Amino acid sequence: MSVIKNINTGFLQKTFDFDHSLEQDLKKLLTAIDSMIADDDQVLLDHVATSFCLQSDKWSKPYLLNLINDLFKGNKIHFIIDKKKFLPENIKTLIFEPDQSKSEFLQMGKVISIVQTHFSESAKWEYIEIIKPEVVEESVLLRLQHLGKKLFKDVGQVTQNSLYQNLRRHLRIWKSDLEKFRRIAGTGEYPGINEIQNGLDLLNKLLNVPDPCKFIKIFLNNEERLCDAFSHFVILKHFYKNQIHIWDTLIKSIDIFKPNRMLLGKNPDAAKELEILYNILKKPKPYSMIKEIRSLISIVKIANDPIVEEQIASAKALAVEKIEKKIDKIVKILEGKKANSDIRNKMLFPLQTSKKKINMASSIQTIGDYLNDAMEQFDNAMNTLR
């Protein structure tokens, strides 16, 4: 039985006329592969070729394939093809096993054929996944899995690539949530901005390390910070996803009560509850008191509603009185001009409509808006009658 003495990934080493710093290019390629795996959880040969070969000033495909081959032979990267993992040492073991049967030899030939076929046809590069070798000790991976489960419940199998990819996926989801919370917190009086920023700083520190071994080391070295940040995140997530509407009600209610704070101070119960609401709003960590917000607002509202109703009634009376004076002024001018009914209706109808709207209004702001409209309508009428 003949023995195959050489194996490659289906492309031959070539000599190029232009000068390349091979070591620099290998390092550049490996760094790019690390980053691609970090960003997308996996990287395909087709993706690498797109990044390095499409632009005119980039590498040629033969040169890229030779670099890929060097990284593979140097055990810097492995491949997954048709759901099978291809490692250089496994292929060597398969090839140089001294006591191979004929069937084993034929099977080995099929393996080599799969590799060579996929690499020789660029259309099949999208089916070649590049992965990093597993070099972290199992004891470290077990510790990593334990910490991962503590934080995220499920982090997959105890393999370097699986844990690395799953942990980064969880961190990206965590980061995405914190960024959403930060956008809300940055708009006003919302709690947790410091915890949100601290969490994002830590996550960015971890996600900016694409090398699996370095990532795992830094992840484990930051165990205490991760646990602390995640405990804050659980509270923040519950608040920003389940309690934000209650907090928004608090902000709106404070805005409603604020103009009457001095008047509410004359009511001992309302004054006490209103101060508690202000304190909750100012607390950096108000989460334990959120369940009290609705009942506190209800107590203050009972005292505030009669004050607001009286203010609205007074505002309506003053606004209606002003409009009626303007109507009287226009009527006198119309009578002096002996205007017909059509002109009278045209001049007076807008003011009479504003008067009706004011009587139906339910807030001082709305009354003010309608009154401003009425004054503008009066000015228009006066300009027309001059």
C-alpha positions in Angstrom: 0.0 0.0 0.0 1.4 3.3 -1.0 1.6 6.0 1.6 0.7 9.7 0.9 3.7 11.7 2.1 2.3 15.2 1.6 -0.9 17.0 2.3 -2.1 20.5 1.7 -5.4 22.3 1.5 -5.6 22.1 -2.3 -3.3 24.9 -3.3 0.5 25.0 -3.9 3.0 27.3 -2.4 4.0 29.8 -5.0 6.8 32.3 -5.5 5.6 35.9 -6.3 7.4 38.6 -8.2 6.3 41.3 -5.7 7.7 41.5 -2.2 5.6 40.7 0.8 6.5 40.7 4.5 5.2 37.2 5.1 5.3 37.4 8.9 3.5 40.7 9.0 0.8 39.5 6.6 0.3 36.3 8.6 -0.1 38.4 11.7 -2.4 40.8 10.0 -4.6 37.9 8.6 -4.8 36.1 12.0 -5.7 39.4 13.7 -8.5 40.0 11.2 -9.8 36.4 11.6 -9.8 36.9 15.4 -11.9 40.1 14.9 -14.3 38.5 12.5 -14.9 35.6 14.8 -15.4 38.0 17.7 -17.9 40.1 15.8 -19.9 37.4 14.1 -19.3 34.3 16.2 -17.9 32.6 13.1 -16.0 33.5 10.0 -16.1 31.8 6.6 -13.3 31.7 4.1 -15.5 33.5 1.6 -15.8 36.4 4.1 -12.0 36.5 4.5 -11.5 36.5 0.8 -14.1 39.3 0.4 -12.2 41.4 2.9 -8.7 40.9 1.6 -9.0 40.2 -2.2 -11.8 42.3 -3.7 -10.1 45.7 -3.6 -7.3 46.4 -6.2 -4.7 47.1 -3.5 -5.4 43.9 -1.6 -3.9 40.5 -1.8 -4.5 38.0 -4.7 -6.5 34.9 -3.9 -3.5 32.6 -4.5 -1.4 34.6 -2.0 -4.3 34.6 0.5 -4.7 30.9 0.2 -1.0 30.4 0.8 -1.3 32.4 4.0 -4.3 30.4 5.1 -2.4 27.3 4.4 0.6 28.5 6.5 -1.8 29.3 9.4 -3.4 25.9 9.2 -0.1 24.0 9.1 1.2 26.1 12.0 -1.9 25.1 14.0 -3.1 28.7 14.2 -6.4 28.0 12.7 -8.7 24.9 12.0 -11.5 24.4 9.6 -15.0 23.1 9.7 -16.3 21.6 6.4 -19.5 19.7 6.1 -19.9 19.9 9.9 -16.6 18.1 10.4 -13.6 19.6 12.1 -10.2 19.5 10.2 -7.1 19.9 12.3 -3.6 19.5 10.8 -2.6 16.9 13.5 -5.7 14.8 12.8 -5.0 14.7 9.1 -1.4 13.7 9.8 -2.4 11.0 12.1 -4.8 9.7 9.5 -2.2 9.8 6.8 0.7 8.3 8.6 -1.1 5.6 10.7 1.1 2.6 9.9 -1.5 -0.2 10.2 -4.2 1.2 8.0 -6.7 -1.1 6.4 -7.8 -0.6 2.8 -11.1 0.9 3.9 -9.3 3.3 6.3 -7.0 4.3 3.5 -9.9 4.9 1.2 -11.7 6.9 3.9 -8.6 9.0 4.4 -8.6 9.7 0.7 -12.1 11.0 0.9 -11.2 13.3 3.7 -8.3 14.8 1.6 -10.6 15.1 -1.4 -13.2 17.0 0.7 -10.5 19.5 1.8 -9.0 19.9 -1.6 -12.3 20.2 -3.5 -13.6 22.9 -1.2 -10.4 25.0 -1.4 -9.9 24.6 -5.1 -13.5 25.9 -5.9 -14.1 29.5 -4.7 -17.8 28.9 -4.9 -17.5 26.5 -2.0 -15.5 28.9 0.2 -18.8 30.0 1.9 -19.0 26.5 3.3 -15.5 26.6 4.9 -15.7 27.9 8.5 -12.4 29.0 10.1 -12.1 28.4 13.8 -9.3 29.0 16.4 -7.5 26.0 18.0 -8.5 25.2 21.5 -5.4 25.9 23.7 -6.9 26.8 27.0 -6.7 24.1 29.7 -9.8 22.2 30.5 -9.7 23.3 34.2 -9.8 26.9 33.0 -12.6 26.2 30.6 -14.6 24.6 33.4 -14.1 27.7 35.6 -15.1 29.8 32.6 -18.3 27.7 32.1 -19.1 28.0 35.8 -18.8 31.8 35.7 -20.8 31.9 32.4 -23.6 29.9 33.9 -23.6 32.1 37.0 -24.2 35.1 34.8 -26.2 33.8 31.8 -27.5 30.3 32.7 -26.6 28.7 29.4 -23.2 29.1 27.8 -22.9 25.8 25.8 -20.3 23.1 25.8 -17.0 23.1 27.6 -14.9 23.9 24.6 -12.9 27.0 24.0 -14.6 28.0 20.7 -18.1 27.3 22.0 -17.6 29.2 25.3 -15.8 32.1 23.6 -18.6 32.5 21.0 -21.5 32.1 23.4 -20.1 34.4 26.0 -19.4 37.2 23.5 -23.0 36.7 22.1 -24.3 37.2 25.7 -22.1 40.2 26.2 -23.3 41.8 23.0 -27.0 41.3 24.0 -26.2 42.8 27.4 -24.4 45.8 25.8 -27.3 46.4 23.4 -29.8 46.5 26.4 -27.6 48.9 28.3 -27.2 51.2 25.3 -31.0 51.3 25.1 -31.3 52.1 28.8 -28.7 54.8 28.4 -30.6 56.5 25.6 -33.7 56.7 27.9 -31.7 57.7 31.0 -30.0 60.5 29.1 -33.3 62.2 28.3 -34.3 63.2 31.9 -34.7 62.2 35.5 -34.1 58.5 35.2 -32.0 56.4 37.6 -29.0 54.1 37.0 -26.9 56.2 34.6 -23.7 55.5 36.5 -24.3 51.8 36.7 -25.3 51.8 33.0 -22.0 53.5 32.0 -19.9 51.4 34.3 -21.4 48.3 32.7 -20.8 49.5 29.2 -17.2 50.4 30.0 -16.6 46.8 31.2 -18.4 45.2 28.3 -16.5 47.3 25.8 -13.2 46.3 27.5 -14.1 42.7 27.0 -15.6 42.9 23.5 -12.5 44.8 22.3 -10.4 41.7 22.8 -10.9 39.4 19.8 -8.2 36.9 20.7 -9.9 34.0 22.4 -7.2 33.2 24.9 -6.7 36.8 26.0 -10.5 37.3 26.1 -10.9 34.3 28.4 -8.1 35.5 30.7 -9.5 39.0 31.0 -13.1 37.6 31.4 -12.0 35.5 34.4 -9.8 38.2 35.8 -12.9 40.5 35.9 -15.1 38.0 37.6 -16.0 40.2 40.6 -16.7 43.2 38.3 -18.8 41.1 36.0 -20.9 39.7 38.8 -21.4 43.2 40.3 -22.2 44.7 37.0 -24.6 41.9 36.2 -26.4 42.3 39.5 -27.0 45.9 38.7 -28.0 45.0 35.1 -30.8 42.6 36.4 -32.3 45.5 38.4 -31.9 48.0 35.6 -33.4 45.6 33.1 -36.5 45.0 35.3 -36.8 48.8 35.8 -36.4 49.9 32.1 -38.5 47.0 30.7 -41.2 46.6 33.4 -41.4 49.7 35.6 -40.5 52.6 33.2 -44.2 53.5 32.7 -44.6 53.9 36.5 -41.6 56.2 36.6 -42.9 58.2 33.7 -46.2 58.6 35.6 -44.1 59.9 38.6 -42.4 62.5 36.4 -45.6 63.7 34.9 -47.4 63.8 38.3 -44.5 65.9 39.8 -44.9 68.3 36.9 -48.6 68.6 37.7 -48.2 69.0 41.4 -45.2 71.4 41.3 -47.1 74.6 40.6 -49.3 73.9 43.6 -46.6 72.8 46.0 -47.1 75.7 48.4 -50.8 75.2 48.5 -50.5 71.5 48.9 -48.2 72.2 51.9 -51.2 73.4 53.8 -52.5 69.8 53.7 -50.3 67.7 56.1 -51.0 64.4 54.4 -50.5 65.6 50.9 -47.4 67.6 51.8 -45.8 64.5 53.4 -46.6 62.2 50.4 -45.4 64.8 47.9 -42.1 65.1 49.7 -41.7 61.4 49.5 -42.4 61.5 45.7 -39.7 64.2 45.3 -37.2 62.1 47.3 -38.0 59.0 45.2 -37.4 61.0 42.0 -34.0 62.2 43.4 -32.8 58.8 44.7 -29.9 57.3 42.7 -31.4 53.8 43.5 -35.1 54.2 44.0 -36.1 50.7 42.9 -37.3 49.4 46.2 -39.8 52.3 46.5 -41.3 52.1 43.0 -44.1 50.0 44.3 -45.2 52.9 46.5 -45.4 55.5 43.7 -49.0 54.9 42.6 -50.5 55.1 46.1 -48.5 58.2 46.9 -49.6 59.9 43.7 -53.2 59.0 44.5 -53.1 60.7 47.9 -51.6 63.9 46.6 -54.0 63.9 43.6 -57.0 63.9 45.9 -55.7 67.1 47.5 -54.5 68.6 44.2 -57.6 68.1 42.1 -59.8 70.6 43.9 -57.1 73.2 43.7 -56.7 72.6 39.9 -60.4 72.6 39.4 -60.7 76.0 41.1 -57.8 77.3 39.1 -59.3 76.1 35.9 -62.7 77.7 36.7 -61.0 81.0 37.6 -59.0 80.9 34.3 -62.1 80.1 32.3 -64.0 83.0 33.9 -61.2 85.5 33.2 -60.7 84.2 29.6 -64.4 84.4 28.8 -64.6 87.9 30.3 -61.8 89.0 28.0 -63.4 87.5 24.9 -66.8 89.0 25.7 -65.2 92.4 26.0 -63.6 91.9 22.5 -67.0 90.7 21.1 -68.7 93.8 22.5 -66.1 96.1 20.9 -66.6 94.4 17.5 -70.4 94.6 17.9 -70.3 98.3 18.4 -68.2 98.8 15.3 -70.5 96.5 13.3 -73.6 98.5 14.5 -71.9 101.8 13.6 -71.2 100.4 10.1 -74.7 99.0 9.9 -73.2 95.7 8.8 -75.5 92.9 7.5 -76.0 89.6 9.2 -73.4 87.8 6.9 -70.6 90.2 7.9 -71.7 90.1 11.6 -71.5 86.3 11.6 -68.1 86.3 9.8 -66.6 88.7 12.3 -68.1 87.2 15.5 -68.2 83.5 14.8 -64.5 82.8 15.5 -64.6 84.5 18.8 -67.8 82.8 19.8 -66.3 79.4 18.9 -63.2 80.1 21.0 -65.4 81.1 23.9 -67.2 77.7 23.7 -63.9 75.9 23.5 -62.7 77.6 26.6 -65.8 76.6 28.5 -65.1 73.0 27.5 -61.4 73.1 28.3 -59.9 70.9 31.0 -56.6 72.5 31.6 -55.2 76.0 32.2 -52.7 75.5 29.3 -55.5 74.7 26.9 -57.5 77.7 28.1 -54.5 79.9 27.5 -54.1 78.5 24.0 -57.7 79.2 23.1 -57.5 82.7 24.5 -54.5 83.5 22.4 -56.3 82.2 19.3 -59.3 84.5 20.3 -57.0 87.5 20.6 -55.5 86.8 17.2 -59.0 86.4 15.7 -60.0 89.8 17.3 -57.0 91.5 15.7 -57.9 90.0 12.3 -61.5 91.2 12.6 -60.4 94.7 13.6 -58.0 94.9 10.6 -60.9 93.8 8.3 -63.3 96.4 9.8 -60.9 99.4 9.5 
